[in-house]
């Protein structure tokens, strides 16, 4: 068994159990592909489990497992950012490679963790941390390695996508669908991380770093959730040929032609064209669209969560590490130089490209303005937009739904947010305007 | 410059020029990611070119380049299966790694080439050979390495997809769209390889091998092109909620429940549900849908051809090989054990799973039957199908388009082809039937 790879799984929740099941189900495939025996030697679990193979040592002391001589690779699937960090740092210190699905931990402490891993000549692999079973980390770090990535747009939170899909398909309001998502187990009892976009922001921070070669900067991600999206806006968007999806965007702005140079990191509801493939990724599915030079647009779609999808990503990382740990012919355990850099670019080449503030960002807009149905109102609004240099792409004036009040829907071409802020401030000061202007970003994905 | 990686590009057509342009455009990204200088030292071209950097040696003797001491990696983009094979074998013999976009060569001679590469401790990388810029080879060999792949379905010929898209969108007949595709440069003057499905069959042979761990068996791929698809069938399919795409399928049949055990390798027009993402991949785009356990379905979509997309895939392979050739810290030039096996599974683990004959394959069917409009005809047809154990999923009887003749459209559930052959033979013998039965395969992609 000197030829075997010894795994420890820390945490036996959905994902940990999924990894055990995958190894049991696909033992033969794993061996046929890697030429090695991949075995679980230890699992970290708070309480003793009687459904685990008796050859596997169960231990509630995760720090001990992370230092065990009987482990080559530590799989961290306990979640959270405290104990998870401690055990990962412990594993690294003890020369173990680490596989983790922990997006929150990496988004917030990844720079420190990756630097410590490099110091100790081990790898921290994290395919499962973003978009579940979709191999977007491998694709961006390796398959697109020769491209200059211009931007990416991703449906990277399955709960949010389920809610947006149901609202559109069934005409059900947000709160209603959220309750169902909670019943189905798609959303947590406290859904804040999902519906406020925080989970998506964690993943976006990771994607942006490997896209552009910048340090992780979760704290600079502009983050807007879906709690404010109404059925009314969902329907107006459809009427205009668009669909509202909750998306994460990482955009590189090289020139100052249309705003300041730097990187936009943003997570927000977005109108995208109905006929874009991304607009047709429904339910809990995730998808990431990457635009790069010279490749152009490529799309990656699949399950973003669940035991099977996450276990697939975790074990793909293990299979990569098996090669790092030496092939069947070799036993060079320290061969880490050949691996892909943690953030796709070699550490000394990470750049300090500035992250743009929200008011510097450039996007199109969907505006819903409520006005008294008086003759000059549309002229007033369009004049304000035009004075601010904002180009209108479409206007939809709906019949009055309250007495004397009409909703006016306006789609604009891309504009710097600070300009839009000023224009909206002026519009809201018009005497004919009855409510706050509702605004949702819009992207043609072109 | 001992830290540099020296490339030779054999062939300066669209792809070779694309690779040169990519390296020029993205020099900084390549360096930032790999930590190495990636330089072209030699190019193989029949006639001297004056638009090539003077530091690059031009040589019409490709065999000499493939043996040159000044080259680490040979990029073969001349195409064809004769000279291309000679130069690749020459490069391998001389210890060079090879990157090729040559699907025909690999589909037909890959077993021999890969074995020779393993003997000589080098790699032959071929991401660009299938689906252009979509990293489907890397995804299946590495990202899905822990999964058991059940089946895959791919739009892997852009010309064919363009023709099918135009026929549906514009209601134009096959011959008409083919002429346009030729004018646009999407199709060759002799379009046989594209429209008869041979190009797709080459790619499918490669995909099937890395999906299931079987040797390349291009000669066993069942191959049907799109030349027989009429507008009439395109429209009936749409009316029934389906869309006709030209797809390559690789399907593993483990049990004998619904036919013989083995692998189906087939390329043919297929009705798939209109709302499947794959049905909405239009124009010259390619896409591959992979169903694996435990991951489930994932989809990969992008440009399947063109200079930029192909160069992206070629250079992704180069970036992988850069790691094999040693990192910036190491200079272990022989470190090949750490690499992914050519056909995803280690050579001694390739299996001899039988490839099923066409009459053993199991698919659903679209049938178009032309009958005299007489009372018992539908009863006769459905009785024949039912006697053969074929389940009908939908029937559409259209108004007569010739005097007294009605087209009847029948969709069936999956059935072994031999059964369908017998049933169709019987249907065609009915006195009320006026023409040959038209049949197109159907797959729910479920």
Contacts between the chains, C-beta under 8 A, distances in Angstrom:
chain1	res1	chain2	res2	distance
A	18	B	294	7.0
A	21	B	294	7.1
A	22	B	146	6.0
A	22	B	294	5.5
A	25	B	148	7.1
A	25	B	293	6.7
A	25	B	294	6.8
A	26	B	146	6.2
A	26	B	147	6.8
A	26	B	148	5.2
A	26	B	293	7.3
A	29	B	146	7.5
A	29	B	147	7.4
A	29	B	148	5.1
A	29	B	213	7.9
A	30	B	145	7.9
A	30	B	146	6.3
A	31	B	349	7.5
A	32	B	213	5.6
A	32	B	345	4.8
A	32	B	346	6.9
A	32	B	349	4.0
A	32	B	351	7.9
A	33	B	145	5.3
A	33	B	213	7.4
A	33	B	341	7.3
A	33	B	344	6.1
A	33	B	345	5.3
A	33	B	346	7.1
A	33	B	349	7.7
A	34	B	145	7.6
A	34	B	346	7.6
A	35	B	346	4.5
A	35	B	349	7.4
A	127	B	143	7.5
A	133	B	295	4.4
A	133	B	296	7.0
A	133	B	298	6.5
A	134	B	298	6.1
A	135	B	139	5.7
A	135	B	142	7.8
A	135	B	143	3.2
A	135	B	144	7.5
A	135	B	298	7.8
A	138	B	138	7.0
A	138	B	139	7.6
A	138	B	142	6.4
A	138	B	143	5.0
A	139	B	135	5.7
A	139	B	138	7.6
A	139	B	139	7.1
A	139	B	143	7.4
A	142	B	135	7.8
A	142	B	138	6.3
A	142	B	142	7.9
A	142	B	316	6.7
A	142	B	319	7.1
A	142	B	320	6.7
A	143	B	127	7.5
A	143	B	135	3.2
A	143	B	138	4.9
A	143	B	139	7.4
A	143	B	316	5.2
A	144	B	135	7.5
A	144	B	312	7.1
A	144	B	316	7.0
A	145	B	30	7.9
A	145	B	33	5.4
A	145	B	34	7.6
A	145	B	315	7.5
A	145	B	316	5.5
A	145	B	319	4.0
A	145	B	320	7.9
A	146	B	22	6.0
A	146	B	26	6.2
A	146	B	29	7.5
A	146	B	30	6.3
A	146	B	311	7.5
A	146	B	312	5.7
A	146	B	314	8.0
A	146	B	315	3.2
A	146	B	316	5.5
A	146	B	318	7.1
A	146	B	319	5.8
A	147	B	26	6.8
A	147	B	29	7.4
A	147	B	312	5.5
A	148	B	25	7.1
A	148	B	26	5.2
A	148	B	29	5.1
A	213	B	29	7.9
A	213	B	32	5.6
A	213	B	33	7.4
A	275	B	280	7.7
A	277	B	277	6.0
A	277	B	280	6.1
A	277	B	281	7.1
A	277	B	301	6.4
A	280	B	275	7.7
A	280	B	277	6.1
A	280	B	280	6.0
A	281	B	277	7.1
A	292	B	312	7.5
A	293	B	25	6.7
A	293	B	26	7.3
A	293	B	308	7.3
A	294	B	18	7.0
A	294	B	21	7.1
A	294	B	22	5.5
A	294	B	25	6.8
A	294	B	26	8.0
A	294	B	307	7.3
A	294	B	308	3.1
A	294	B	309	7.5
A	294	B	311	6.0
A	294	B	312	6.0
A	295	B	133	4.5
A	295	B	302	6.9
A	295	B	303	7.0
A	295	B	308	6.0
A	295	B	309	5.5
A	295	B	312	3.9
A	296	B	133	7.0
A	296	B	302	6.9
A	296	B	303	5.2
A	296	B	306	8.0
A	296	B	308	6.2
A	296	B	309	6.4
A	297	B	302	6.5
A	297	B	303	7.8
A	298	B	133	6.5
A	298	B	134	6.1
A	298	B	135	7.8
A	298	B	300	7.3
A	298	B	301	6.5
A	298	B	302	3.4
A	298	B	303	7.7
A	299	B	299	7.4
A	299	B	300	7.5
A	299	B	301	4.3
A	299	B	302	6.8
A	300	B	298	7.4
A	300	B	299	7.5
A	300	B	300	5.9
A	300	B	301	7.9
A	301	B	277	6.4
A	301	B	298	6.5
A	301	B	299	4.3
A	301	B	300	7.9
A	301	B	301	7.6
A	302	B	295	6.9
A	302	B	296	6.9
A	302	B	297	6.5
A	302	B	298	3.5
A	302	B	299	6.8
A	303	B	295	7.0
A	303	B	296	5.2
A	303	B	297	7.8
A	303	B	298	7.7
A	307	B	294	7.3
A	308	B	293	7.4
A	308	B	294	3.1
A	308	B	295	6.0
A	308	B	296	6.2
A	309	B	294	7.5
A	309	B	295	5.5
A	309	B	296	6.4
A	311	B	146	7.5
A	311	B	294	6.0
A	312	B	144	7.1
A	312	B	146	5.7
A	312	B	147	5.5
A	312	B	292	7.5
A	312	B	294	6.0
A	312	B	295	3.9
A	314	B	146	8.0
A	315	B	145	7.5
A	315	B	146	3.2
A	316	B	142	6.7
A	316	B	143	5.2
A	316	B	144	7.0
A	316	B	145	5.5
A	316	B	146	5.5
A	318	B	146	7.1
A	319	B	142	7.1
A	319	B	145	4.0
A	319	B	146	5.8
A	320	B	142	6.7
A	320	B	145	7.9
A	323	B	338	4.6
A	323	B	339	7.1
A	323	B	340	7.2
A	324	B	338	6.8
A	326	B	337	7.1
A	326	B	338	7.3
A	327	B	337	3.3
A	327	B	338	5.6
A	327	B	339	7.9
A	328	B	337	7.3
A	328	B	346	7.3
A	329	B	337	4.6
A	330	B	337	4.4
A	330	B	338	7.5
A	335	B	335	7.3
A	335	B	338	6.6
A	337	B	326	7.1
A	337	B	327	3.3
A	337	B	328	7.4
A	337	B	329	4.6
A	337	B	330	4.5
A	338	B	323	4.5
A	338	B	324	6.8
A	338	B	326	7.2
A	338	B	327	5.5
A	338	B	330	7.5
A	338	B	335	6.7
A	338	B	338	6.0
A	339	B	323	7.1
A	340	B	323	7.2
A	341	B	33	7.3
A	344	B	33	6.1
A	345	B	32	4.7
A	345	B	33	5.3
A	346	B	32	6.8
A	346	B	33	7.1
A	346	B	34	7.5
A	346	B	35	4.4
A	346	B	328	7.4
A	349	B	31	7.5
A	349	B	32	3.9
A	349	B	33	7.7
A	349	B	35	7.4
A	351	B	32	7.9
